Amino acid sequence: MFGLAISAIQQPRARTSSTAQIFQGLTDPADLLYLGQWSSRESYESRDTSHLERLDALCEGSPRRAFCQQLSLYEIVSSQVQVAGCLIIRAPHARVAEVVTFLHGEAALVTRAQPGFVLRAVYQDLDDPGQLFLLAGWRSADEQDAARHKLLPATRERLEELGATIEVFRGRTRAEIEREGRRSR
């Protein structure tokens, strides 16, 4: 299935997306996380979607899609993300500001201090501001696993205190697609 997904995404077509990354689930290899960056919402909405029908046919149920704004990005550009984790956070609308403050403050500092840290980005769904995505990238699965065991319980506890829930995705980088050229793993 993964090869079919990569094939559908890499079909030649006019693209206004500058980059895209695909992560395959470590726990369930059938889970995929696709992160594309677009110059504007208009570019995203006017894109060629013919490949999406083939991707959707590979899914059990309907895929979840969100158009987000990036709230923060911190990366070590000399390293590549080999393994990523994504927290999908659902915060009560009255507490979104507090959740964002926590993610940009205390949570960011302890994450960036972990061995193997490469990337951390926070995104907010433009259609549902109570939905946030925290993407963290690591040099290796072992380093990610060590950081996850150290950080996730306290992060989950603090988010729950703020009334938020989280869903965790862990995946290995399977493809990075760039506008000027393609690089697949």
DRENDO-1510 file (C-alpha; in Angstrom, 1 decimal, always signed):
<recs>
REC; n; res; u; v; w
REC; 1; MET; +0.0; +0.0; +0.0 .
REC; 2; PHE; +2.8; +2.5; +0.9 .
REC; 3; GLY; +4.3; +2.2; -2.6 .
REC; 4; LEU; +0.9; +3.0; -4.1 .
REC; 5; ALA; +0.6; +6.1; -1.9 .
REC; 6; ILE; +4.0; +7.4; -2.9 .
REC; 7; SER; +3.3; +6.7; -6.5 .
REC; 8; ALA; +0.0; +8.7; -6.4 .
REC; 9; ILE; +1.6; +11.6; -4.6 .
REC; 10; GLN; +4.6; +11.8; -7.0 .
REC; 11; GLN; +2.5; +11.8; -10.2 .
REC; 12; PRO; +3.7; +14.7; -12.5 .
REC; 13; ARG; +1.4; +17.7; -12.2 .
REC; 14; ALA; +1.5; +21.4; -11.7 .
REC; 15; ARG; +2.3; +21.9; -8.0 .
REC; 16; THR; +2.3; +25.0; -5.9 .
REC; 17; SER; +3.3; +23.1; -2.8 .
REC; 18; SER; +6.9; +23.8; -1.9 .
REC; 19; THR; +7.5; +20.7; +0.2 .
REC; 20; ALA; +5.8; +17.6; +1.4 .
REC; 21; GLN; +6.7; +14.9; +3.9 .
REC; 22; ILE; +5.3; +11.5; +4.3 .
REC; 23; PHE; +5.6; +9.5; +7.6 .
REC; 24; GLN; +4.6; +5.8; +7.9 .
REC; 25; GLY; +3.4; +4.6; +11.3 .
REC; 26; LEU; +5.8; +2.7; +13.5 .
REC; 27; THR; +3.0; +1.0; +15.4 .
REC; 28; ASP; +0.7; +0.4; +12.4 .
REC; 29; PRO; +2.5; +0.6; +9.0 .
REC; 30; ALA; -0.9; +1.2; +7.4 .
REC; 31; ASP; -1.1; +4.7; +9.1 .
REC; 32; LEU; +0.4; +7.5; +7.0 .
REC; 33; LEU; +0.8; +11.2; +7.9 .
REC; 34; TYR; +1.2; +13.5; +4.9 .
REC; 35; LEU; +2.3; +17.1; +5.6 .
REC; 36; GLY; +2.3; +19.5; +2.6 .
REC; 37; GLN; +3.2; +23.1; +2.8 .
REC; 38; TRP; +1.4; +25.5; +0.5 .
REC; 39; SER; +2.0; +29.2; -0.4 .
REC; 40; SER; -1.6; +30.0; +0.4 .
REC; 41; ARG; -5.0; +28.5; +1.0 .
REC; 42; GLU; -6.1; +29.5; -2.5 .
REC; 43; SER; -3.2; +27.5; -3.9 .
REC; 44; TYR; -4.2; +24.5; -1.8 .
REC; 45; GLU; -7.8; +24.7; -2.8 .
REC; 46; SER; -7.1; +25.1; -6.5 .
REC; 47; ARG; -4.6; +22.2; -6.7 .
REC; 48; ASP; -4.9; +19.2; -8.9 .
REC; 49; THR; -6.7; +16.7; -6.8 .
REC; 50; SER; -6.9; +13.8; -9.2 .
REC; 51; HIS; -4.3; +11.8; -7.2 .
REC; 52; LEU; -6.4; +12.2; -4.0 .
REC; 53; GLU; -9.1; +9.8; -5.3 .
REC; 54; ARG; -6.5; +7.0; -5.6 .
REC; 55; LEU; -5.1; +7.8; -2.1 .
REC; 56; ASP; -8.6; +8.0; -0.6 .
REC; 57; ALA; -9.4; +4.5; -2.1 .
REC; 58; LEU; -6.4; +3.1; -0.1 .
REC; 59; CYS; -7.9; +4.4; +3.2 .
REC; 60; GLU; -10.1; +2.6; +5.6 .
REC; 61; GLY; -12.8; +5.2; +6.2 .
REC; 62; SER; -12.4; +8.8; +5.3 .
REC; 63; PRO; -8.9; +10.4; +5.6 .
REC; 64; ARG; -8.7; +13.4; +7.9 .
REC; 65; ARG; -7.5; +16.6; +6.3 .
REC; 66; ALA; -6.8; +20.0; +7.9 .
REC; 67; PHE; -5.6; +23.3; +6.5 .
REC; 68; CYS; -3.4; +24.9; +9.1 .
REC; 69; GLN; -1.2; +27.8; +9.8 .
REC; 70; GLN; +2.2; +27.3; +11.3 .
REC; 71; LEU; +2.5; +28.9; +14.7 .
REC; 72; SER; +6.2; +28.0; +15.3 .
REC; 73; LEU; +9.1; +26.2; +13.8 .
REC; 74; TYR; +12.4; +25.3; +15.3 .
REC; 75; GLU; +14.8; +23.0; +13.5 .
REC; 76; ILE; +18.4; +21.9; +13.3 .
REC; 77; VAL; +19.0; +22.2; +9.6 .
REC; 78; SER; +22.2; +20.2; +9.6 .
REC; 79; SER; +20.3; +17.1; +10.5 .
REC; 80; GLN; +17.5; +15.2; +8.8 .
REC; 81; VAL; +14.3; +13.9; +10.4 .
REC; 82; GLN; +14.4; +10.1; +10.4 .
REC; 83; VAL; +11.5; +9.6; +12.8 .
REC; 84; ALA; +8.6; +11.9; +13.7 .
REC; 85; GLY; +6.0; +12.1; +16.3 .
REC; 86; CYS; +2.8; +14.1; +16.0 .
REC; 87; LEU; +0.5; +15.1; +18.7 .
REC; 88; ILE; -3.0; +15.9; +17.5 .
REC; 89; ILE; -4.4; +18.1; +20.2 .
REC; 90; ARG; -8.1; +19.0; +20.8 .
REC; 91; ALA; -8.4; +22.0; +23.1 .
REC; 92; PRO; -11.5; +23.6; +24.4 .
REC; 93; HIS; -11.9; +26.9; +22.5 .
REC; 94; ALA; -11.8; +28.9; +25.8 .
REC; 95; ARG; -8.4; +27.3; +26.6 .
REC; 96; VAL; -6.6; +27.4; +23.2 .
REC; 97; ALA; -4.4; +30.4; +24.2 .
REC; 98; GLU; -3.3; +28.6; +27.3 .
REC; 99; VAL; -2.5; +25.4; +25.4 .
REC; 100; VAL; -0.5; +27.4; +22.8 .
REC; 101; THR; +1.4; +29.2; +25.5 .
REC; 102; PHE; +2.3; +25.8; +27.1 .
REC; 103; LEU; +3.4; +24.4; +23.8 .
REC; 104; HIS; +5.6; +27.4; +23.0 .
REC; 105; GLY; +7.0; +27.7; +26.4 .
REC; 106; GLU; +7.8; +24.9; +28.8 .
REC; 107; ALA; +7.0; +22.1; +26.4 .
REC; 108; ALA; +9.2; +23.6; +23.7 .
REC; 109; LEU; +12.2; +24.1; +25.9 .
REC; 110; VAL; +12.3; +20.5; +27.3 .
REC; 111; THR; +11.7; +19.0; +23.8 .
REC; 112; ARG; +14.6; +20.9; +22.2 .
REC; 113; ALA; +16.9; +19.9; +25.0 .
REC; 114; GLN; +16.5; +16.2; +24.3 .
REC; 115; PRO; +19.3; +14.2; +22.6 .
REC; 116; GLY; +18.5; +13.5; +18.9 .
REC; 117; PHE; +16.1; +16.4; +18.6 .
REC; 118; VAL; +15.9; +17.8; +15.0 .
REC; 119; LEU; +12.6; +19.6; +14.4 .
REC; 120; ARG; +9.6; +20.9; +16.3 .
REC; 121; ALA; +6.7; +22.7; +14.7 .
REC; 122; VAL; +3.2; +23.7; +16.0 .
REC; 123; TYR; +0.3; +24.1; +13.6 .
REC; 124; GLN; -3.3; +25.3; +14.2 .
REC; 125; ASP; -6.3; +24.3; +12.1 .
REC; 126; LEU; -7.7; +27.4; +10.5 .
REC; 127; ASP; -11.2; +25.9; +10.4 .
REC; 128; ASP; -11.1; +24.6; +13.9 .
REC; 129; PRO; -8.7; +26.7; +16.1 .
REC; 130; GLY; -9.2; +24.2; +18.9 .
REC; 131; GLN; -7.3; +21.6; +16.9 .
REC; 132; LEU; -3.5; +21.9; +17.1 .
REC; 133; PHE; -0.7; +19.7; +15.7 .
REC; 134; LEU; +2.7; +19.4; +17.3 .
REC; 135; LEU; +5.2; +17.7; +15.0 .
REC; 136; ALA; +8.6; +16.7; +16.5 .
REC; 137; GLY; +11.4; +15.1; +14.5 .
REC; 138; TRP; +14.3; +13.0; +15.7 .
REC; 139; ARG; +17.5; +11.5; +14.3 .
REC; 140; SER; +16.6; +8.0; +15.3 .
REC; 141; ALA; +13.8; +5.9; +16.6 .
REC; 142; ASP; +15.7; +5.1; +19.8 .
REC; 143; GLU; +16.2; +8.8; +20.5 .
REC; 144; GLN; +12.6; +9.6; +19.8 .
REC; 145; ASP; +11.5; +6.7; +22.1 .
REC; 146; ALA; +13.7; +7.9; +25.0 .
REC; 147; ALA; +12.3; +11.4; +24.6 .
REC; 148; ARG; +8.8; +10.2; +24.3 .
REC; 149; HIS; +9.0; +8.2; +27.6 .
REC; 150; LYS; +10.5; +11.1; +29.3 .
REC; 151; LEU; +8.3; +13.9; +28.0 .
REC; 152; LEU; +4.9; +12.4; +27.0 .
REC; 153; PRO; +3.5; +11.7; +30.4 .
REC; 154; ALA; +4.1; +15.2; +31.7 .
REC; 155; THR; +2.9; +16.8; +28.5 .
REC; 156; ARG; -0.3; +14.7; +28.5 .
REC; 157; GLU; -0.9; +15.5; +32.1 .
REC; 158; ARG; -0.6; +19.3; +31.6 .
REC; 159; LEU; -2.7; +19.3; +28.5 .
REC; 160; GLU; -5.4; +17.3; +30.3 .
REC; 161; GLU; -5.3; +19.9; +33.1 .
REC; 162; LEU; -6.1; +22.5; +30.4 .
REC; 163; GLY; -9.0; +20.3; +29.2 .
REC; 164; ALA; -7.3; +19.1; +26.0 .
REC; 165; THR; -7.1; +15.6; +24.7 .
REC; 166; ILE; -4.3; +14.2; +22.5 .
REC; 167; GLU; -3.8; +11.6; +19.9 .
REC; 168; VAL; -0.3; +10.3; +19.3 .
REC; 169; PHE; +1.2; +9.3; +15.9 .
REC; 170; ARG; +4.8; +8.0; +15.6 .
REC; 171; GLY; +6.2; +7.4; +12.2 .
REC; 172; ARG; +9.3; +6.9; +10.1 .
REC; 173; THR; +10.1; +9.4; +7.3 .
REC; 174; ARG; +9.4; +7.6; +4.1 .
REC; 175; ALA; +9.5; +10.5; +1.6 .
REC; 176; GLU; +10.4; +14.1; +1.3 .
REC; 177; ILE; +9.1; +15.7; -1.9 .
REC; 178; GLU; +10.5; +19.1; -2.8 .
REC; 179; ARG; +9.3; +21.5; -5.4 .
REC; 180; GLU; +12.7; +21.8; -7.2 .
REC; 181; GLY; +13.3; +18.1; -7.1 .
REC; 182; ARG; +12.2; +14.9; -5.4 .
REC; 183; ARG; +14.0; +13.0; -2.7 .
REC; 184; SER; +12.5; +9.7; -1.5 .
REC; 185; ARG; +13.8; +7.4; +1.1 .
</recs>
